[in-house]
């Protein structure tokens, strides 16, 4: 292998002059996994209409069995149906977005975790609902997404102008707020990929609409105008994927307005008390301040091979600032202290480091001593390691007996010039930054890195030239010698 390979086009967006609707307008939000059997799986948002965070977006993957030299056909995990009567065509489809891939080391099952919104303008649609209330001096609120009954959580459904929720219970039967069964049923599980019939609602066995549709809907019911977390898995190295399962009720707390995936790269703990734990980076907001002052990085984790998931505490939970103020993610309104999309690595000492997108202009990291459940009070700012307010990814590696961190992000200005940085891990787990290597000049945004051999690495990333919509998804590989050369 050359020290830095030429780029391979993995997902190609539509050419600017191409006005056809058959070709995909934009690919965004790469995720990359190297399986235990050696398969590279590239996950992506397939954004059919435009590059924005709403509209017709499918979750898809491609596989490589030769470390990224060649890639198989696109495989669709889930493709939700479009509302044929949508009032706003540019967001007339329920949305799946922001994938992360992770593998259980014991069963070798591969998980894809991603977000889901009903037919709204994604996160920005959620924000506009509460902003109107706050501007009127009213208390912000959300429809409950799930209702707890006898220790079980059931999907909540709403009729317009009604605040009390119906619930979808066993066999998909819809129950009234008083607990009476109706003649309505909802499709929450599906047998046929890519699971387009999810959310379909039936009256006496006849399909009448879809509960994920919001505008001009023929369904009398809708789900909450909020963000859900879905999970799908593969037991055959990414060739086929299970029907998505909703894990929102397991991890999203009532005070959370938004709860999103990292996205990009997750991790499995390789040492320590919680060895084998799967961790996926997430970030949350509260109802009052949302993106203006309450974004906070955290992790969800599974200790039972992915059967159930729990939410860890946020980096900002009970964090004491330099002026003595103590903040908590559920109530905070501190714009400068926000941290958002993140990536975690575990050091050989057992410590988990989380590198976070933030507003300081430099990469920041937090430290966990209990496997990602809680975080130390100090946030380290890595001055000179640029953060242009864009997602980043990182991995831990050992070369010649020495432990290192590789961190990949856009070096700037703005979302340009993708670089990989090397940090030496010192005996006290502090970092000494050693080198920076350019891997892509020009436009560069989200990415995902994996170690693909003893001393080789691969990066999947967003880039576009002047001929394509933003973005195409490219892949490059490089070796340790490339990183260390002077």
JOVENFEN-V489556 format. One record per residue. N is the residue number from 1. RES is the residue in one letter. PHI is phi as a letter, one per 40 degrees, with the letter a starting at -180 (none if undefined). PSI is psi in whole degrees, -180 to 180 (999 if undefined). D_CENTER is the distance of its C-alpha to the mean C-alpha in Angstrom with 2 decimals. Layout:
N | RES | PHI | PSI | D_CENTER
N | RES | PHI | PSI | D_CENTER
This chain:
1 | X | none | 137 | 31.56
2 | X | c | 166 | 32.06
3 | X | c | -37 | 30.61
4 | X | b | 117 | 27.97
5 | X | c | 162 | 27.66
6 | X | c | 159 | 27.73
7 | X | c | 139 | 24.54
8 | X | b | 129 | 23.76
9 | X | c | 116 | 22.31
10 | X | c | -41 | 19.64
11 | X | b | 120 | 18.50
12 | X | b | 124 | 21.07
13 | X | c | 170 | 20.75
14 | X | c | 144 | 23.83
15 | X | c | 148 | 26.75
16 | X | d | -38 | 27.56
17 | X | c | -3 | 30.92
18 | X | c | 115 | 29.67
19 | X | b | 7 | 29.72
20 | X | c | 155 | 29.23
21 | X | c | -6 | 26.58
22 | X | c | -32 | 26.18
23 | X | c | 148 | 24.23
24 | X | c | 132 | 20.57
25 | X | c | -36 | 20.44
26 | X | a | 142 | 17.25
27 | X | b | 133 | 14.62
28 | X | a | 164 | 11.51
29 | X | g | 68 | 8.24
30 | X | c | 144 | 9.70
31 | X | b | 147 | 8.87
32 | X | a | 135 | 12.17
33 | X | b | 134 | 13.92
34 | X | b | 112 | 17.66
35 | X | c | 166 | 18.95
36 | X | c | -29 | 21.98
37 | X | c | -5 | 24.14
38 | X | h | 4 | 23.19
39 | X | c | 133 | 21.12
40 | X | c | 127 | 18.54
41 | X | b | 123 | 15.68
42 | X | b | 118 | 13.81
43 | X | b | 152 | 10.84
44 | X | a | 155 | 10.39
45 | X | c | 120 | 10.31
46 | X | c | 98 | 14.04
47 | X | c | 100 | 15.07
48 | X | c | -37 | 18.65
49 | X | c | -41 | 20.18
50 | X | a | -180 | 18.91
51 | X | c | -1 | 16.21
52 | X | c | 167 | 15.21
53 | X | c | 36 | 12.12
54 | X | a | 174 | 14.20
55 | X | g | -155 | 16.74
56 | X | c | 95 | 16.99
57 | X | b | 126 | 13.67
58 | X | b | 155 | 13.55
59 | X | c | 118 | 11.32
60 | X | b | 161 | 13.61
61 | X | b | 160 | 14.50
62 | X | b | 154 | 17.58
63 | X | b | 147 | 19.42
64 | X | b | 133 | 21.83
65 | X | b | 11 | 24.57
66 | X | b | 40 | 26.18
67 | X | f | 36 | 23.62
68 | X | g | 3 | 22.44
69 | X | c | -42 | 25.93
70 | X | b | 155 | 25.56
71 | X | b | 143 | 22.84
72 | X | c | -175 | 23.34
73 | X | c | 159 | 22.85
74 | X | c | 132 | 19.65
75 | X | b | 126 | 18.60
76 | X | c | 124 | 16.91
77 | X | c | -51 | 14.82
78 | X | a | 140 | 15.03
79 | X | b | 95 | 16.86
80 | X | c | 151 | 17.66
81 | X | c | 154 | 21.03
82 | X | c | 143 | 22.03
83 | X | c | 114 | 24.33
84 | X | c | -17 | 27.65
85 | X | b | 24 | 29.01
86 | X | d | 138 | 26.14
87 | X | c | -33 | 27.60
88 | X | b | 98 | 25.13
89 | X | d | -27 | 24.50
90 | X | c | -9 | 21.81
91 | X | a | 52 | 19.53
92 | X | c | 11 | 21.46
93 | X | b | 136 | 18.79
94 | X | d | 146 | 16.31
95 | X | b | 134 | 12.82
96 | X | b | 143 | 9.94
97 | X | a | 151 | 7.02
98 | X | g | 76 | 3.80
99 | X | c | 147 | 4.50
100 | X | b | 144 | 5.34
101 | X | b | 142 | 9.09
102 | X | a | 148 | 11.57
103 | X | b | 134 | 15.28
104 | X | c | 123 | 17.66
105 | X | c | -23 | 20.61
106 | X | c | -56 | 23.24
107 | X | c | -18 | 22.69
108 | X | g | 14 | 20.79
109 | X | c | 138 | 18.60
110 | X | b | 129 | 15.31
111 | X | b | 141 | 12.26
112 | X | b | 122 | 9.34
113 | X | b | 134 | 6.81
114 | X | a | 168 | 5.20
115 | X | c | 161 | 6.49
116 | X | a | 134 | 10.20
117 | X | b | 150 | 12.85
118 | X | c | -171 | 16.56
119 | X | c | 75 | 18.66
120 | X | b | 179 | 18.10
121 | X | c | 50 | 17.01
122 | X | f | -145 | 13.41
123 | X | d | -35 | 12.87
124 | X | c | -31 | 16.16
125 | X | c | -40 | 17.97
126 | X | c | -43 | 17.05
127 | X | c | -39 | 18.37
128 | X | c | -33 | 21.54
129 | X | d | -50 | 22.52
130 | X | c | -31 | 22.81
131 | X | c | -39 | 24.17
132 | X | c | -41 | 27.11
133 | X | c | -45 | 27.98
134 | X | c | -42 | 27.75
135 | X | c | -27 | 29.90
136 | X | c | 3 | 32.42
137 | X | g | 17 | 32.62
138 | X | c | 160 | 31.22
139 | X | c | 127 | 28.88
140 | X | c | 153 | 25.30
141 | X | a | 165 | 24.08
142 | X | b | 146 | 21.61
143 | X | d | 140 | 22.66
144 | X | c | 136 | 21.88
145 | X | c | -30 | 19.25
146 | X | b | 150 | 21.08
147 | X | b | 128 | 24.68
148 | X | c | 126 | 25.92
149 | X | b | 118 | 29.18
150 | X | f | 42 | 31.03
151 | X | g | 1 | 28.04
152 | X | b | 149 | 25.84
153 | X | b | 128 | 23.06
154 | X | b | 141 | 23.58
155 | X | d | 131 | 21.65
156 | X | c | 140 | 23.39
157 | X | b | 147 | 24.96
158 | X | b | 144 | 26.78
159 | X | c | 150 | 29.73
160 | X | d | 138 | 30.27
161 | X | g | 12 | 32.23
162 | X | b | 127 | 31.86
163 | X | c | -28 | 29.99
164 | X | c | 138 | 30.62
165 | X | c | 140 | 28.15
166 | X | c | 168 | 29.05
167 | X | b | 148 | 27.12
168 | X | c | 116 | 26.18
169 | X | b | -159 | 27.72
170 | X | d | 145 | 28.83
171 | X | g | 16 | 29.44
172 | X | g | 10 | 27.51
173 | X | c | 134 | 30.52
174 | X | c | 131 | 30.13
175 | X | b | 148 | 32.05
176 | X | c | 166 | 33.53
177 | X | d | -25 | 32.92
178 | X | c | -2 | 36.24
179 | X | g | 21 | 35.07
180 | X | b | 135 | 36.96
181 | X | c | 143 | 35.76
182 | X | b | -178 | 35.73
183 | X | c | 9 | 36.20
184 | X | c | 144 | 32.61
185 | X | b | 151 | 29.99
186 | X | b | 139 | 26.31
187 | X | c | 103 | 24.54
188 | X | b | -11 | 21.59
189 | X | b | 150 | 21.90
190 | X | b | 152 | 22.88
191 | X | b | -13 | 24.70
192 | X | b | 116 | 24.21
193 | X | c | 146 | 21.23
194 | X | c | 32 | 19.39
195 | X | g | 43 | 19.92
196 | X | c | -21 | 20.93
197 | X | c | 2 | 23.14
198 | X | d | 136 | 20.55
199 | X | g | -7 | 21.60
200 | X | c | 139 | 25.13
201 | X | b | 141 | 27.81
202 | X | b | 145 | 31.38
203 | X | b | 116 | 34.68
204 | X | f | 39 | 37.28
205 | X | g | -3 | 35.44
206 | X | b | 127 | 35.15
207 | X | c | 131 | 31.84
208 | X | b | -7 | 31.90
209 | X | i | -155 | 28.41
210 | X | a | 132 | 24.74
211 | X | c | -8 | 23.31
212 | X | c | -11 | 20.09
213 | X | c | 142 | 22.50
214 | X | b | -46 | 23.49
215 | X | c | 141 | 26.12
216 | X | f | 43 | 29.41
217 | X | c | 140 | 28.28
218 | X | c | -13 | 30.92
219 | X | c | 137 | 29.26
220 | X | c | -10 | 30.82
221 | X | b | 155 | 27.59
222 | X | a | 158 | 24.00
223 | X | c | 173 | 20.98
224 | X | c | 146 | 19.95
225 | X | c | 75 | 18.66
226 | X | a | -174 | 15.45
227 | X | b | 133 | 11.77
228 | X | b | 157 | 11.25
229 | X | b | 126 | 8.96
230 | X | b | 156 | 10.15
231 | X | b | 133 | 10.87
232 | X | b | 153 | 13.06
233 | X | b | 159 | 15.12
234 | X | b | 134 | 17.61
235 | X | b | 10 | 20.90
236 | X | b | 44 | 22.27
237 | X | g | 33 | 20.21
238 | X | g | 6 | 17.88
239 | X | c | -41 | 20.83
240 | X | b | 156 | 20.20
241 | X | b | 145 | 17.47
242 | X | c | 163 | 18.10
243 | X | c | 133 | 17.90
244 | X | d | 140 | 14.63
245 | X | b | 138 | 15.25
246 | X | c | 117 | 14.24
247 | X | b | 13 | 13.45
248 | X | d | -47 | 13.20
249 | X | c | -21 | 16.76
250 | X | c | -30 | 16.28
251 | X | b | -24 | 13.88
252 | X | c | 122 | 14.07
253 | X | c | 155 | 17.39
254 | X | d | -31 | 19.80
255 | X | c | -8 | 19.87
256 | X | c | 128 | 16.18
257 | X | c | -51 | 15.87
258 | X | b | 144 | 12.15
259 | X | a | 102 | 9.47
260 | X | b | 161 | 5.87
261 | X | c | 152 | 2.79
262 | X | d | -61 | 4.43
263 | X | b | -158 | 3.48
264 | X | h | -79 | 6.70
265 | X | b | 129 | 8.94
266 | X | b | -175 | 9.54
267 | X | a | 157 | 13.21
268 | X | b | 131 | 16.17
269 | X | c | 130 | 18.99
270 | X | b | -3 | 22.06
271 | X | a | 167 | 24.71
272 | X | g | -175 | 25.97
273 | X | d | -34 | 26.32
274 | X | b | 28 | 22.85
275 | X | d | 133 | 22.94
276 | X | g | -13 | 20.79
277 | X | c | 135 | 18.18
278 | X | c | 133 | 14.61
279 | X | b | 131 | 12.16
280 | X | b | 128 | 8.38
281 | X | c | 141 | 7.61
282 | X | a | 172 | 6.91
283 | X | a | 149 | 9.14
284 | X | b | 163 | 11.70
285 | X | b | 160 | 14.65
286 | X | c | 179 | 18.04
287 | X | c | -31 | 20.07
288 | X | c | -45 | 22.56
289 | X | b | -16 | 21.03
290 | X | f | -123 | 17.41
291 | X | c | -10 | 16.41
292 | X | c | -19 | 19.99
293 | X | a | 6 | 20.30
294 | X | b | 6 | 18.02
295 | X | c | 133 | 14.52
296 | X | a | 130 | 14.16
297 | X | c | 147 | 12.03
298 | X | a | -175 | 12.14
299 | X | b | 147 | 11.15
300 | X | b | 152 | 11.26
301 | X | a | 157 | 13.75
302 | X | b | 130 | 16.02
303 | X | b | 8 | 19.65
304 | X | b | 44 | 20.86
305 | X | g | 29 | 19.31
306 | X | g | 2 | 16.32
307 | X | c | -43 | 18.69
308 | X | b | 159 | 17.57
309 | X | b | 148 | 14.90
310 | X | b | 157 | 15.68
311 | X | c | 127 | 14.31
312 | X | c | 173 | 15.78
313 | X | c | 160 | 17.39
314 | X | c | 156 | 16.04
315 | X | d | -34 | 17.51
316 | X | c | 3 | 19.47
317 | X | c | 121 | 20.94
318 | X | f | 35 | 24.72
319 | X | c | 129 | 24.48
320 | X | c | 125 | 27.85
321 | X | c | 173 | 28.04
322 | X | c | -29 | 30.90
323 | X | c | 6 | 32.98
324 | X | g | -7 | 32.85
325 | X | c | 137 | 30.51
326 | X | b | 131 | 28.19
327 | X | b | 163 | 24.89
328 | X | a | 141 | 22.39
329 | X | c | -26 | 18.96
330 | X | c | -20 | 20.40
331 | X | b | -8 | 23.17
332 | X | c | 149 | 22.64
333 | X | b | 72 | 23.50
334 | X | b | 92 | 23.38
335 | X | d | -45 | 21.84
336 | X | c | -18 | 22.70
337 | X | c | 6 | 21.21
338 | X | c | 148 | 17.65
339 | X | b | 145 | 14.78
340 | X | b | -120 | 11.21
341 | X | d | 139 | 8.33
342 | X | a | 171 | 9.66
343 | X | a | 142 | 10.54
344 | X | b | 150 | 13.14
345 | X | b | 151 | 16.34
346 | X | b | 133 | 19.30
347 | X | c | 164 | 22.78
348 | X | c | -22 | 25.83
349 | X | c | -14 | 27.11
350 | X | h | -18 | 24.34
351 | X | c | 139 | 22.79
352 | X | b | 126 | 19.02
353 | X | b | 138 | 18.17
354 | X | b | 121 | 15.02
355 | X | c | 134 | 14.98
356 | X | b | 136 | 13.70
357 | X | c | 138 | 13.63
358 | X | a | -173 | 16.52
359 | X | b | 10 | 19.59
360 | X | c | -19 | 22.27
361 | X | g | -12 | 22.26
362 | X | b | 151 | 21.85
363 | X | c | 139 | 19.15
364 | X | b | 153 | 19.20
365 | X | b | 152 | 18.66
366 | X | b | 159 | 19.09
367 | X | b | 134 | 20.76
368 | X | b | 135 | 20.61
369 | X | b | 3 | 23.68
370 | X | b | 39 | 22.64
371 | X | g | 30 | 19.68
372 | X | g | 7 | 16.92
373 | X | c | -41 | 18.41
374 | X | b | 168 | 20.09
375 | X | b | 145 | 20.49
376 | X | c | 155 | 23.70
377 | X | c | -36 | 24.92
378 | X | c | 130 | 25.19
379 | X | b | 126 | 22.48
380 | X | c | 127 | 23.61
381 | X | c | 121 | 23.65
382 | X | c | 85 | 24.08
383 | X | d | 136 | 26.52
384 | X | g | -11 | 26.82
385 | X | c | 97 | 23.30
386 | X | c | 140 | 22.04
387 | X | b | 111 | 18.83
388 | X | c | 29 | 19.04
389 | X | f | 60 | 16.17
390 | X | a | 147 | 13.61
391 | X | d | 148 | 10.63
392 | X | b | 162 | 12.33
393 | X | b | 160 | 12.32
394 | X | a | 154 | 15.13
395 | X | a | 160 | 17.04
396 | X | c | 144 | 20.33
397 | X | a | 156 | 23.37
398 | X | b | 125 | 27.07
399 | X | b | 123 | 29.70
400 | X | f | 39 | 33.41
401 | X | g | -2 | 32.88
402 | X | b | 139 | 31.01
403 | X | c | 137 | 27.43
404 | X | b | 163 | 25.17
405 | X | b | 134 | 21.69
406 | X | b | 128 | 20.38
407 | X | b | 131 | 18.09
408 | X | b | 128 | 17.08
409 | X | a | 179 | 16.50
410 | X | c | 129 | 18.43
411 | X | c | -16 | 21.82
412 | X | g | 176 | 22.96
413 | X | c | 144 | 24.72
414 | X | f | -146 | 21.65
415 | X | c | 73 | 19.13
416 | X | a | 162 | 21.66
417 | X | f | 82 | 22.92
418 | X | c | 132 | 20.36
419 | X | b | 155 | 21.70
420 | X | b | 130 | 21.34
421 | X | b | 148 | 22.90
422 | X | b | 130 | 24.63
423 | X | b | 131 | 25.26
424 | X | c | 135 | 27.88
425 | X | c | 119 | 27.27
426 | X | c | 173 | 30.50
427 | X | c | -29 | 32.31
428 | X | c | 14 | 31.11
429 | X | g | 5 | 27.41
430 | X | c | 167 | 27.64
431 | X | b | 139 | 26.56
432 | X | b | 116 | 28.92
433 | X | c | 129 | 27.41
434 | X | b | -44 | 29.51
435 | X | a | 162 | 28.51
436 | X | a | 127 | 26.43
437 | X | b | 133 | 26.42
438 | X | c | 129 | 25.56
439 | X | b | -19 | 23.63
440 | X | a | 118 | 23.31
441 | X | c | 153 | 25.48
442 | X | g | -155 | 24.69
443 | X | d | 135 | 21.49
444 | X | a | 124 | 18.43
445 | X | b | -114 | 14.94
446 | X | c | 155 | 11.55
447 | X | a | 174 | 12.19
448 | X | a | 135 | 11.88
449 | X | b | 145 | 15.00
450 | X | a | 151 | 16.74
451 | X | c | 127 | 20.34
452 | X | b | -6 | 22.19
453 | X | a | 177 | 25.68
454 | X | d | -38 | 27.76
455 | X | b | 32 | 27.82
456 | X | b | 156 | 25.52
457 | X | a | 154 | 21.93
458 | X | b | 144 | 19.80
459 | X | b | 130 | 17.32
460 | X | b | 129 | 15.35
461 | X | a | 162 | 15.05
462 | X | c | 131 | 15.45
463 | X | a | 151 | 19.13
464 | X | a | 149 | 21.69
465 | X | c | -170 | 25.45
466 | X | c | -8 | 27.79
467 | X | c | -19 | 28.10
468 | X | b | 155 | 24.58
469 | X | c | 156 | 22.11
470 | X | c | 123 | 19.12
471 | X | b | 161 | 17.47
472 | X | c | 160 | 18.62
473 | X | b | 118 | 16.76
474 | X | b | 161 | 19.16
475 | X | b | 133 | 19.62
476 | X | b | 151 | 22.08
477 | X | b | 155 | 23.43
478 | X | a | 164 | 25.59
479 | X | b | 173 | 27.66
480 | X | c | -36 | 28.58
481 | X | c | -37 | 31.78
482 | X | c | -41 | 30.00
483 | X | c | -31 | 28.21
484 | X | c | -11 | 31.48
485 | X | c | 145 | 33.97
486 | X | c | 999 | 35.74
